[in-house]
Amino acid sequence: MKLIVITTLTLVALIFAHSHPEKYRKNIYVKYRNSVKLDTNYTLLWTLTNRNKTVNFALDCKTKGWVGLGFSLHGKMAPSSDFFMTYIDTKGKVHYSDRYSLKKEEPKTDEELGGTNDFRLVSAKEENGRYLIEFSRDVVTKDRFDVPILLEGNTNVIWAYSFSKPINVGDPLRIHNRFGSTEVTFGVPGRERPLPDKDIVKTSITVNNYKLTNDVTQYICKNFKHTEIGLKEESHAVKFDPIIDNAQVLHHMILYECPFEVDTSKPIYDCLDDMPKCEMAYGWAVGAKSFFLPPKAGVRIGGKRNNNYILQIHYDNPDRERGHIDSSGVMIYSTKHFRQFDAGVLTLGYPMRRLNIPPKREHFPVVDICENSCATEKFFVFAYAFHMHLIGAEIETKLFRNGKEIGQIENTQWDFDNQETVRLQREVTIHKGDQFYTKCVFNSMNRTSVTRGGFPSHDEMCFNFVSYYPRKVGPANCLGNRCRLPKD
């Protein structure tokens, strides 16, 4: 395998990196204008230069092996995906290559295929089990083995890394330990999907320069009233956008509607041990994007009856880094021209407090079967969002009627870093007596003790947050053989 090799003495940037490791890493996050957290160990940073003809990249990855970043036309590794792959060997030599995948195997270098290396290495550092790599590539090259980087709309990005280096220079790169894909907007967003409603009002709710502690897990809450932020009259929220500021630590955000008065004079507070006893109106987790309601439904907000809300944010800081500041939140698109139905969220899954996952189990399933014994009228499911944590492997929800399977919401390999809320192509009708079958499979091979259900990321969950209409007022869940969908 042909690789480009650079010693640490050939680049001034490399010398500086090894001389001032902490200062160097902090400068990386100041230097680059944009960032996205690909998983708990891997952050991608970038900025445009050369009149937007070149993208400068930085990779911050907690690994001692190799690290890769790829661009794809379809969001999959093969075929026809373009990769930058690099590692630093035990002698301090930097190895990097421009590669292209033809099928599901280690991608070949562009030179082997008859192309050229179009990545330019700027600096590379390995310190305390972490890589900091800077490199650049032109947005469009003349090499047919390069995938263009889109500056309007989203580029499909594939990422991977291994925990171990090749033993000898030239050895094949060992199979990745972590792998995923996402969409990244490197330039300007694509044209916004138009909303069919009149008089759309945008309302943002954020936490404004919140200073995080260095705790591994932190849940914070902020109280607010819609009448205090411009929505004095009832309206229908028809779209939600996440406002993502510090992607490196942001894990999830939930917007709760509460049946009690909230004190908006109260500053942002820790709520890990005091979760809101409220109903979910909207949720976001890593990898999710804009959420559009179907044309028939909206989330009722504002006015005196729908005025008490809590924004909850979960931060994940496994390295206990100090100095993180965040201003994330939610952008709400609403209209006073009401749609036909109110929408709500129904929680399915396995009761969190019952989860006890033994260590060293490659395939440990848990199953919850819950009957819709509450609602007397049918309702319609139009979206879902699965939620597990770090040792989740697979998750699915099936629907049964009179003992026969009538449909499946999804059966998927779990990807902690791509927790998209998925709109169903065809809505599912739920009748009284229908059963929800939710199954989660965990892989605890890297754990040495029992993993219990809990809110921190090192604990586990098994949930499916289902969006439905018409909404039943009050908290809605169906798990542990107990239905709490409010009666009509």
C-alpha positions as CSV (number, residue, x, y, z in Angstrom):
1,M,0.0,0.0,0.0
2,K,1.5,3.3,-1.1
3,L,1.5,6.1,1.5
4,I,3.0,9.5,1.7
5,V,5.4,9.7,4.7
6,I,6.4,12.9,6.5
7,T,8.7,13.0,9.5
8,T,7.9,15.4,12.4
9,L,11.1,17.4,11.6
10,T,9.9,18.4,8.1
11,L,7.1,20.6,9.2
12,V,7.4,23.5,11.6
13,A,3.8,23.0,12.5
14,L,4.5,19.5,13.7
15,I,7.4,20.8,15.9
16,F,5.1,23.4,17.4
17,A,2.4,20.8,18.0
18,H,4.7,18.5,20.0
19,S,6.2,21.5,22.0
20,H,2.9,23.0,23.0
21,P,0.2,20.3,22.9
22,E,-2.5,22.0,25.0
23,K,-2.0,25.4,23.4
24,Y,-2.0,23.9,20.0
25,R,-5.4,22.1,20.6
26,K,-7.0,25.2,21.9
27,N,-5.7,27.2,18.9
28,I,-7.3,24.6,16.6
29,Y,-10.8,25.4,17.9
30,V,-10.2,29.1,17.7
31,K,-8.7,28.9,14.2
32,Y,-11.5,27.0,12.5
33,R,-14.9,28.6,12.1
34,N,-17.1,25.5,11.9
35,S,-17.2,22.2,13.7
36,V,-19.4,19.1,14.1
37,K,-19.0,16.3,16.6
38,L,-19.1,13.1,14.6
39,D,-19.0,10.9,17.7
40,T,-17.9,11.2,21.4
41,N,-14.3,10.8,20.4
42,Y,-14.2,12.5,17.0
43,T,-14.7,16.2,16.0
44,L,-14.4,17.6,12.5
45,L,-13.5,21.3,12.1
46,W,-13.3,23.3,8.9
47,T,-13.1,26.7,7.3
48,L,-13.2,27.9,3.6
49,T,-10.3,29.7,2.0
50,N,-8.9,30.7,-1.4
51,R,-12.2,32.4,-2.3
52,N,-14.1,29.3,-1.3
53,K,-12.2,27.1,-3.7
54,T,-10.4,25.2,-0.9
55,V,-11.5,23.7,2.4
56,N,-9.1,23.6,5.4
57,F,-9.9,20.7,7.7
58,A,-8.9,19.7,11.2
59,L,-9.6,16.3,12.9
60,D,-9.6,16.0,16.6
61,C,-9.9,12.3,17.4
62,K,-9.2,10.3,20.6
63,T,-7.4,7.3,19.2
64,K,-4.0,5.7,18.9
65,G,-4.7,4.0,15.6
66,W,-5.6,5.5,12.3
67,V,-8.3,8.0,11.4
68,G,-10.2,8.7,8.2
69,L,-12.6,11.2,6.7
70,G,-14.6,10.6,3.5
71,F,-16.9,12.2,1.0
72,S,-19.7,10.2,-0.7
73,L,-22.4,10.8,-3.3
74,H,-24.8,8.5,-1.5
75,G,-23.7,8.4,2.2
76,K,-22.2,4.8,2.1
77,M,-18.7,3.6,2.0
78,A,-18.9,1.9,-1.3
79,P,-18.9,2.3,-4.1
80,S,-17.4,5.6,-5.3
81,S,-16.4,7.3,-2.0
82,D,-13.3,9.4,-1.5
83,F,-11.2,9.2,1.7
84,F,-8.4,10.9,3.6
85,M,-6.7,8.4,5.8
86,T,-3.8,9.0,8.2
87,Y,-1.8,7.7,11.2
88,I,1.4,8.4,13.0
89,D,3.7,5.4,13.6
90,T,5.6,4.6,16.7
91,K,8.7,6.5,15.4
92,G,6.7,9.7,14.9
93,K,6.4,9.5,11.1
94,V,3.1,10.7,9.6
95,H,1.5,8.5,7.0
96,Y,-1.4,9.8,4.9
97,S,-3.1,9.0,1.7
98,D,-5.9,10.0,-0.7
99,R,-8.1,6.9,-1.3
100,Y,-11.1,5.8,-3.2
101,S,-13.5,2.9,-2.5
102,L,-14.6,0.6,-5.3
103,K,-16.3,-2.0,-3.0
104,K,-16.6,-2.9,0.7
105,E,-12.9,-3.3,1.4
106,E,-10.0,-1.1,2.4
107,P,-10.0,1.7,-0.1
108,K,-7.1,1.9,-2.6
109,T,-5.0,4.9,-3.0
110,D,-5.8,7.2,-5.9
111,E,-2.3,6.7,-7.3
112,E,-2.9,2.9,-7.4
113,L,-6.0,3.5,-9.4
114,G,-4.3,6.0,-11.8
115,G,-5.3,9.2,-10.1
116,T,-3.4,11.7,-7.9
117,N,-3.1,12.6,-4.2
118,D,-5.1,15.8,-3.8
119,F,-5.0,16.2,0.0
120,R,-2.3,18.5,1.5
121,L,-1.2,17.7,5.0
122,V,-0.6,20.9,7.1
123,S,0.2,19.4,10.5
124,A,-0.2,16.3,12.6
125,K,0.1,15.6,16.3
126,E,-0.4,12.6,18.6
127,E,-0.5,13.4,22.3
128,N,-2.0,11.5,25.2
129,G,-3.9,9.1,22.9
130,R,-5.4,11.8,20.7
131,Y,-4.7,12.9,17.1
132,L,-4.9,16.5,15.9
133,I,-4.6,16.5,12.1
134,E,-4.8,19.5,9.8
135,F,-5.1,19.2,6.0
136,S,-6.8,20.8,3.0
137,R,-8.3,19.9,-0.3
138,D,-9.8,21.8,-3.2
139,V,-13.5,21.8,-3.4
140,V,-13.3,20.4,-7.0
141,T,-10.2,18.6,-8.4
142,K,-9.3,17.2,-11.8
143,D,-9.0,13.7,-10.4
144,R,-11.9,11.4,-11.3
145,F,-11.2,9.5,-8.0
146,D,-12.2,12.6,-6.0
147,V,-15.8,13.4,-4.9
148,P,-16.7,17.1,-5.1
149,I,-17.2,18.9,-1.8
150,L,-20.6,20.7,-2.1
151,L,-20.7,24.3,-0.9
152,E,-24.5,24.6,-1.3
153,G,-26.6,22.1,0.6
154,N,-25.2,19.1,2.3
155,T,-22.2,16.8,1.6
156,N,-22.4,13.2,2.7
157,V,-19.5,12.7,5.1
158,I,-18.2,9.3,6.1
159,W,-15.9,9.0,9.1
160,A,-14.0,6.1,10.7
161,Y,-11.1,5.3,13.1
162,S,-9.3,2.4,14.5
163,F,-7.8,2.0,18.0
164,S,-4.7,0.3,16.7
165,K,-1.9,1.2,14.3
166,P,-0.4,-1.0,11.5
167,I,2.4,-3.1,13.0
168,N,4.7,-2.4,10.0
169,V,4.8,0.5,7.6
170,G,2.8,-0.6,4.5
171,D,0.6,-3.1,6.3
172,P,-3.1,-2.9,5.5
173,L,-5.0,-0.5,7.8
174,R,-6.9,-2.7,10.3
175,I,-10.7,-2.6,10.2
176,H,-12.2,0.4,11.9
177,N,-13.5,0.3,15.5
178,R,-16.0,3.1,15.0
179,F,-17.7,4.2,11.8
180,G,-20.5,6.4,10.8
181,S,-22.0,8.8,8.3
182,T,-23.7,12.2,8.4
183,E,-24.5,15.2,6.3
184,V,-22.4,18.4,6.7
185,T,-23.0,21.8,5.3
186,F,-19.5,23.1,4.4
187,G,-20.7,26.2,2.6
188,V,-24.2,27.7,2.6
189,P,-27.4,25.7,3.3
190,G,-29.4,24.5,0.4
191,R,-32.7,26.2,-0.4
192,E,-35.0,25.9,2.6
193,R,-37.9,23.6,2.2
194,P,-40.9,25.9,1.9
195,L,-43.7,25.7,4.4
196,P,-47.3,25.7,3.1
197,D,-48.5,28.0,5.9
198,K,-49.2,31.7,6.0
199,D,-47.5,34.2,8.4
200,I,-44.8,32.0,9.7
201,V,-43.2,33.4,12.9
202,K,-39.7,32.3,14.1
203,T,-39.1,32.0,17.8
204,S,-35.7,31.0,19.2
205,I,-35.0,29.5,22.7
206,T,-31.4,29.1,23.7
207,V,-29.2,28.9,26.8
208,N,-27.0,31.9,25.9
209,N,-23.3,31.4,26.8
210,Y,-23.9,28.8,29.4
211,K,-20.6,27.8,31.1
212,L,-20.4,24.1,31.5
213,T,-18.8,22.3,34.5
214,N,-16.2,19.6,33.8
215,D,-18.6,16.8,34.8
216,V,-18.8,13.9,32.4
217,T,-22.6,14.2,32.3
218,Q,-24.6,17.4,32.8
219,Y,-28.3,18.0,32.4
220,I,-29.4,21.6,32.6
221,C,-32.9,23.2,32.3
222,K,-34.2,26.6,31.5
223,N,-37.7,27.8,32.2
224,F,-39.6,30.1,29.9
225,K,-43.1,31.2,29.0
226,H,-44.3,31.7,25.4
227,T,-46.1,34.9,26.4
228,E,-42.7,36.4,27.4
229,I,-41.0,35.6,24.1
230,G,-43.6,36.9,21.7
231,L,-46.2,34.2,21.4
232,K,-49.0,35.6,23.5
233,E,-51.7,33.9,21.3
234,E,-52.0,30.2,20.6
235,S,-50.4,29.0,17.4
236,H,-49.3,25.8,15.7
237,A,-45.6,25.0,15.5
238,V,-45.1,23.4,12.1
239,K,-41.3,23.0,12.0
240,F,-38.4,22.8,14.5
241,D,-34.8,23.5,13.8
242,P,-31.9,22.6,16.3
243,I,-29.6,25.6,17.1
244,I,-26.3,23.8,17.5
245,D,-23.5,25.9,19.0
246,N,-20.9,23.6,20.8
247,A,-21.3,20.3,18.9
248,Q,-18.4,18.8,20.8
249,V,-20.4,18.4,24.0
250,L,-24.0,18.6,22.9
251,H,-25.8,15.2,23.3
252,H,-29.5,16.0,23.2
253,M,-32.2,18.7,23.7
254,I,-35.8,18.3,24.8
255,L,-38.5,20.9,24.8
256,Y,-41.1,20.1,27.5
257,E,-44.6,21.5,27.9
258,C,-45.5,21.6,31.6
259,P,-48.9,21.5,33.4
260,F,-47.7,23.8,36.2
261,E,-46.4,27.3,36.4
262,V,-42.7,27.7,35.8
263,D,-40.5,30.4,37.3
264,T,-38.8,32.2,34.5
265,S,-36.8,34.4,36.9
266,K,-35.0,31.2,38.0
267,P,-31.5,30.9,36.3
268,I,-30.4,27.9,34.4
269,Y,-30.3,25.0,36.8
270,D,-29.0,21.4,37.1
271,C,-31.8,19.0,36.5
272,L,-30.1,15.6,36.3
273,D,-31.7,14.4,39.6
274,D,-35.0,16.3,39.0
275,M,-36.3,15.6,35.5
276,P,-39.3,17.7,34.4
277,K,-42.6,16.0,35.1
278,C,-43.9,17.4,31.8
279,E,-44.8,16.3,28.2
280,M,-42.3,16.3,25.4
281,A,-43.2,18.7,22.6
282,Y,-39.9,18.3,20.6
283,G,-36.7,16.4,20.9
284,W,-33.3,16.5,19.2
285,A,-30.3,14.2,19.5
286,V,-26.9,13.9,17.8
287,G,-27.2,13.7,14.0
288,A,-30.8,15.0,13.8
289,K,-31.7,17.9,11.5
290,S,-34.9,19.9,10.8
291,F,-38.2,18.4,11.8
292,F,-41.3,19.1,9.7
293,L,-44.8,18.3,10.8
294,P,-47.1,16.7,8.3
295,P,-49.6,19.1,6.5
296,K,-52.5,18.0,8.7
297,A,-50.8,18.6,12.1
298,G,-49.0,21.1,14.3
299,V,-47.8,21.3,17.9
300,R,-50.0,23.7,19.8
301,I,-48.0,26.4,21.6
302,G,-48.5,29.8,23.1
303,G,-51.3,31.5,24.8
304,K,-52.3,31.1,28.5
305,R,-53.2,27.4,28.1
306,N,-49.8,26.4,26.5
307,N,-47.5,28.8,28.2
308,N,-45.2,26.9,30.5
309,Y,-42.1,25.2,29.0
310,I,-38.7,23.9,30.0
311,L,-35.8,23.5,27.6
312,Q,-33.6,20.6,28.8
313,I,-30.1,20.0,27.4
314,H,-27.8,17.0,28.0
315,Y,-24.1,17.6,27.7
316,D,-21.6,14.8,27.4
317,N,-18.0,15.6,28.3
318,P,-16.1,12.3,28.7
319,D,-12.7,13.9,28.9
320,R,-13.8,16.3,31.6
321,E,-12.5,19.3,29.6
322,R,-12.9,22.7,31.2
323,G,-13.9,25.9,29.6
324,H,-16.8,24.8,27.4
325,I,-19.4,27.4,26.7
326,D,-22.7,26.7,24.8
327,S,-25.6,28.7,23.3
328,S,-27.6,25.9,21.8
329,G,-31.3,25.7,21.6
330,V,-34.4,25.4,19.4
331,M,-35.8,27.5,16.6
332,I,-39.7,27.2,16.4
333,Y,-41.6,28.0,13.2
334,S,-45.3,28.7,14.0
335,T,-48.5,30.1,12.5
336,K,-51.8,31.3,13.8
337,H,-53.5,29.5,10.9
338,F,-54.2,26.3,12.6
339,R,-53.9,22.9,10.9
340,Q,-56.5,20.2,11.3
341,F,-54.9,18.3,14.2
342,D,-52.7,18.8,17.2
343,A,-49.6,16.6,17.3
344,G,-48.0,14.9,20.2
345,V,-45.2,12.5,21.2
346,L,-45.8,8.9,22.5
347,T,-42.9,7.2,24.3
348,L,-42.4,3.5,23.6
349,G,-39.6,1.2,24.9
350,Y,-38.2,-0.7,27.8
351,P,-38.6,0.8,31.3
352,M,-35.2,2.5,32.0
353,R,-35.0,1.4,35.7
354,R,-35.4,-2.3,34.7
355,L,-32.4,-2.3,32.4
356,N,-29.5,-4.5,33.7
357,I,-27.1,-5.5,31.0
358,P,-24.4,-8.0,32.0
359,P,-20.8,-7.4,30.7
360,K,-19.1,-9.3,27.9
361,R,-22.3,-10.0,26.0
362,E,-22.1,-9.5,22.3
363,H,-25.9,-9.9,21.8
364,F,-28.1,-9.0,24.8
365,P,-31.7,-8.3,23.8
366,V,-34.5,-6.7,25.8
367,V,-38.1,-6.7,24.7
368,D,-41.1,-4.6,25.7
369,I,-44.7,-5.4,24.6
370,C,-47.3,-2.9,25.4
371,E,-51.0,-2.8,24.5
372,N,-52.8,0.4,23.5
373,S,-55.5,-0.1,26.0
374,C,-56.3,3.5,26.6
375,A,-57.4,5.4,23.5
376,T,-60.9,4.6,22.3
377,E,-60.3,6.4,19.0
378,K,-57.7,5.5,16.4
379,F,-54.6,7.8,16.0
380,F,-51.9,8.1,13.4
381,V,-48.2,7.7,13.7
382,F,-46.1,9.8,11.3
383,A,-42.5,9.8,12.7
384,Y,-40.2,8.1,15.1
385,A,-36.9,8.7,16.9
386,F,-35.0,5.8,18.5
387,H,-32.8,6.4,21.5
388,M,-30.1,4.3,23.0
389,H,-26.6,5.0,24.3
390,L,-23.0,3.8,23.7
391,I,-23.4,0.0,23.8
392,G,-26.7,-0.1,21.8
393,A,-26.4,-2.4,18.7
394,E,-29.9,-2.8,17.2
395,I,-33.4,-1.5,17.7
396,E,-36.8,-2.1,16.2
397,T,-40.5,-1.5,16.8
398,K,-43.2,-3.9,15.4
399,L,-47.0,-3.5,15.5
400,F,-49.4,-6.3,16.2
401,R,-53.2,-6.5,15.9
402,N,-55.1,-9.5,17.1
403,G,-51.9,-11.4,17.5
404,K,-50.7,-10.8,13.9
405,E,-47.9,-8.5,12.8
406,I,-49.3,-5.6,10.8
407,G,-46.2,-3.5,10.3
408,Q,-42.8,-2.5,11.4
409,I,-41.8,1.1,12.1
410,E,-38.0,0.2,11.7
411,N,-35.4,-2.4,12.3
412,T,-32.0,-0.8,12.2
413,Q,-28.4,-1.0,13.3
414,W,-28.0,1.5,16.1
415,D,-25.7,4.5,15.3
416,F,-25.2,6.7,18.4
417,D,-24.1,9.6,16.3
418,N,-27.0,9.6,13.9
419,Q,-30.2,9.8,15.9
420,E,-32.4,11.3,13.2
421,T,-36.1,11.8,13.7
422,V,-37.5,9.9,10.7
423,R,-40.8,10.8,8.9
424,L,-42.6,7.7,7.8
425,Q,-43.4,7.5,4.1
426,R,-46.8,6.1,5.0
427,E,-48.5,6.9,8.2
428,V,-49.5,4.0,10.5
429,T,-53.0,3.8,12.0
430,I,-53.2,2.6,15.6
431,H,-56.5,1.1,17.0
432,K,-57.4,0.3,20.5
433,G,-55.9,-3.1,21.5
434,D,-53.0,-2.9,19.1
435,Q,-49.7,-3.9,20.6
436,F,-46.3,-2.2,20.3
437,Y,-43.3,-4.6,20.3
438,T,-40.0,-2.8,20.9
439,K,-36.7,-4.7,21.0
440,C,-33.3,-3.3,21.8
441,V,-30.1,-5.3,21.4
442,F,-26.9,-4.3,23.4
443,N,-23.3,-5.3,22.9
444,S,-21.4,-5.0,26.2
445,M,-18.2,-6.7,25.1
446,N,-16.2,-3.6,26.2
447,R,-17.8,-3.4,29.6
448,T,-16.4,-5.1,32.8
449,S,-19.4,-4.5,35.0
450,V,-23.2,-4.4,34.7
451,T,-24.6,-1.5,32.7
452,R,-27.8,-0.2,34.2
453,G,-30.5,2.0,32.8
454,G,-30.0,5.7,33.5
455,F,-29.6,9.2,32.1
456,P,-25.8,9.5,31.8
457,S,-24.3,8.3,28.4
458,H,-22.4,5.4,30.1
459,D,-25.7,4.1,31.3
460,E,-28.3,2.8,28.8
461,M,-31.8,3.5,27.5
462,C,-34.2,1.8,25.1
463,F,-36.8,4.2,23.8
464,N,-38.7,5.0,20.6
465,F,-40.3,8.5,20.6
466,V,-43.2,8.3,18.3
467,S,-44.9,11.4,16.8
468,Y,-48.6,11.1,16.3
469,Y,-52.0,12.9,15.9
470,P,-54.6,13.7,17.1
471,R,-52.8,14.5,20.3
472,K,-54.3,13.4,23.7
473,V,-53.6,16.0,26.3
474,G,-51.1,14.9,29.0
475,P,-48.0,12.7,29.1
476,A,-48.2,9.8,26.7
477,N,-46.3,6.5,27.0
478,C,-46.8,2.9,26.5
479,L,-44.0,0.8,28.0
480,G,-43.6,-1.9,30.6
481,N,-47.1,-3.3,29.8
482,R,-48.6,0.0,31.1
483,C,-50.4,2.3,28.7
484,R,-50.6,6.0,29.8
485,L,-51.9,7.5,26.6
486,P,-54.6,9.9,27.9
487,K,-58.1,8.7,27.3
488,D,-60.3,10.6,24.9
